[in-house]
Amino acid sequence: MLTHWKVSKPVRLAINSVESALVVALAALIIMSTGWFQRVLERRVIDSMQNLTGARVEIGYFRFRPWLFQITMQKLVIHGSEGANAAPLISAREVEAGLSPTQLLRRRLRLRYLDADGLEIHILVNPQGVNNLPIAGGQALPRQGLAGLMSLSIGRLNISRAVFYWNDQRQALELGARDLAVLIAYERGVYRGSLSSSATTVQMPQGSLPPIKFNSRFDASPARLAF
């Protein structure tokens, strides 16, 4: 004996709403997987990084995985004011970031994680004491400036096979951190801000540090670096 179930109108409306939401989500995933969307997002990422840092940014390879909400960048280069034949201010073989879409607010970004491999930072200081940080008033100066606050938080940070250069002095290190928070404001040619994190670990050829809590304020400009 067959039993026929009668579905009420509110239930039918709920089912239709769920089906519509699934169709929209599937269509969004398809669109975000297209080459067109990947190129548009890559351009937006480059523009945002240049606006926030005042530096010129290059990305050799860019990939956004919408089903994971993950961005992968390879051959990332951030140029300061160094000469054309000098090593760039920052470069990385690969950077992978897990985005948190619910936290995307104006001037605020939360990353679930950020993994960087092969990171190199080159700080060059000439005899006059001027370094290669982006020059205030240069071509890549942030269009909106950073007179307001830029806030970045990272749930888990992992930097592997990194090298830090201060002129000709070289220091290899690996860094890990939890709950990293960065606040930066740009005013009158100076970047001012703070860094804080929990369970920060640093490994160097000379030895390693146990997990520590870290909190620091900084000023950075072509003429001065102070923590």
C-alpha positions in Angstrom: 0.0 0.0 0.0 1.5 3.3 -1.1 1.3 6.3 1.2 1.1 9.7 -0.4 2.7 12.6 1.6 1.3 16.0 1.2 4.0 18.7 1.4 2.8 22.0 2.9 3.4 25.3 1.1 6.0 26.6 3.6 8.0 23.4 3.2 7.8 23.6 -0.6 9.0 27.2 -0.4 11.9 26.2 1.9 12.9 23.4 -0.5 12.8 25.8 -3.4 14.9 28.3 -1.5 17.5 25.7 -0.7 17.6 24.6 -4.4 18.0 28.2 -5.6 20.8 28.8 -3.1 22.6 25.7 -4.3 22.2 26.8 -7.9 23.6 30.3 -7.2 26.5 28.8 -5.2 27.4 26.4 -8.0 27.2 29.2 -10.6 29.4 31.4 -8.4 32.0 28.6 -8.1 32.0 28.1 -11.9 32.4 31.8 -12.5 35.2 32.2 -9.9 37.0 29.3 -11.5 37.2 30.9 -14.9 40.3 32.5 -16.3 38.6 35.9 -16.6 37.8 36.0 -12.9 41.3 34.8 -12.0 42.8 37.6 -13.9 40.4 40.2 -12.5 41.1 39.0 -8.9 44.9 38.9 -9.5 44.8 42.6 -10.7 42.7 43.5 -7.6 45.2 41.8 -5.3 48.2 43.6 -7.0 46.4 46.9 -6.8 45.5 46.5 -3.2 49.0 45.5 -2.2 50.4 48.5 -4.1 47.9 50.9 -2.5 48.6 49.6 1.0 52.4 49.4 0.8 53.3 52.1 -1.7 55.6 49.6 -3.5 55.5 48.1 -7.0 54.2 44.5 -6.9 54.7 41.6 -9.3 53.2 38.1 -9.3 54.6 35.4 -11.5 51.7 32.9 -11.0 48.3 33.5 -9.4 45.6 31.0 -8.5 42.4 31.3 -6.5 40.6 28.1 -5.4 37.1 29.2 -4.6 36.0 25.9 -3.0 38.8 26.3 -0.5 38.8 30.2 -0.5 42.5 29.9 -0.9 45.0 32.1 -2.9 48.3 30.8 -4.2 51.0 33.2 -5.5 54.4 32.2 -6.9 57.3 34.4 -7.7 55.9 37.3 -5.6 58.1 40.4 -5.8 57.7 43.7 -3.9 60.0 46.4 -5.1 61.2 49.2 -2.9 63.4 52.1 -4.0 66.4 49.9 -4.8 68.1 50.2 -8.2 67.1 48.0 -11.2 70.1 45.7 -10.7 69.7 45.3 -6.9 67.7 42.6 -5.2 64.1 43.5 -4.5 62.9 44.6 -1.1 60.8 41.4 -0.7 60.5 38.2 -2.7 59.0 34.8 -2.1 58.9 31.6 -4.1 55.4 30.8 -3.0 52.8 32.3 -0.8 49.5 30.6 0.2 46.7 32.3 2.0 43.5 31.0 3.4 40.8 33.8 3.3 38.0 34.3 5.8 35.2 35.9 3.7 33.1 36.8 6.7 35.9 39.0 8.0 36.4 41.0 4.9 35.7 44.5 6.1 36.9 47.8 4.8 40.6 48.2 5.7 40.4 45.0 7.6 41.4 41.5 6.5 41.5 38.3 8.4 43.4 35.3 7.0 42.9 31.8 8.4 46.5 31.1 7.6 49.5 32.4 5.7 52.3 30.1 4.5 55.4 31.6 2.8 58.2 29.6 1.3 61.6 30.9 0.1 61.0 34.4 1.5 63.8 36.9 1.1 63.9 40.4 2.6 66.7 42.8 1.4 67.2 46.0 3.5 69.7 48.2 1.7 71.1 51.2 3.6 73.4 53.7 1.8 76.2 55.7 3.4 73.7 58.5 4.1 71.6 56.2 6.1 68.7 56.0 3.6 67.2 52.6 3.1 65.2 51.1 0.2 61.7 51.2 1.7 59.1 52.7 -0.7 59.7 56.4 -1.1 56.8 58.6 0.2 55.4 60.7 -2.7 56.7 58.2 -5.3 54.7 56.8 -8.2 53.4 53.9 -6.1 52.3 56.0 -3.1 49.0 54.6 -1.8 46.2 56.4 -3.6 44.1 56.6 -0.4 47.1 56.9 1.8 47.1 55.1 5.1 45.9 58.1 7.2 43.2 55.7 8.4 44.1 52.4 10.0 44.8 49.2 8.1 44.2 46.1 10.1 45.4 42.6 9.3 45.0 39.4 11.4 46.4 36.0 10.6 45.3 32.9 12.6 48.4 30.9 11.7 51.6 32.2 10.1 54.4 29.9 8.8 57.5 31.2 7.1 60.0 28.5 5.9 63.4 28.8 4.3 63.5 32.5 4.7 66.6 34.7 4.4 67.0 38.3 5.8 69.7 40.6 4.4 70.9 43.8 5.9 73.2 45.1 3.2 75.7 42.2 3.0 74.8 40.6 6.3 72.8 37.4 5.8 70.6 35.6 8.3 68.6 32.5 7.6 65.5 31.8 9.7 62.2 30.1 9.9 59.3 31.7 11.7 55.9 30.5 13.0 53.2 32.4 14.9 49.6 32.2 16.1 47.1 35.0 16.2 49.2 37.6 14.5 47.8 41.1 14.5 49.2 44.0 12.4 48.0 47.6 12.6 49.6 50.1 10.2 48.9 53.8 9.6 50.7 56.0 7.0 51.2 59.6 7.9 53.6 62.2 6.6 55.9 59.7 4.9 56.2 57.4 7.8 54.5 54.0 8.4 53.6 53.6 12.1 52.1 50.5 13.6 52.2 47.6 15.9 52.7 43.8 15.8 51.5 41.2 18.2 51.3 37.5 18.2 51.1 34.5 20.5 53.2 31.3 20.4 55.9 32.8 18.2 58.7 30.5 17.3 62.0 31.4 15.6 64.6 28.9 14.3 68.0 29.9 13.1 71.2 28.0 12.3 72.6 29.4 15.6 69.7 27.9 17.6 66.0 28.4 18.2 63.8 30.2 20.6 60.9 28.6 22.6 57.4 29.8 21.9 57.0 33.4 23.1 54.3 36.1 23.1 55.4 39.1 21.0 54.3 42.7 21.1 56.1 45.6 19.3 55.5 49.0 17.9 57.4 50.3 14.9 58.2 53.3 12.8 59.4 52.8 9.2 60.5 55.2 6.5 63.4 55.5 4.0 65.3 57.5 6.7 64.5 55.5 9.8 63.6 52.0 11.0 62.7 51.8 14.7 61.1 49.0 16.8 
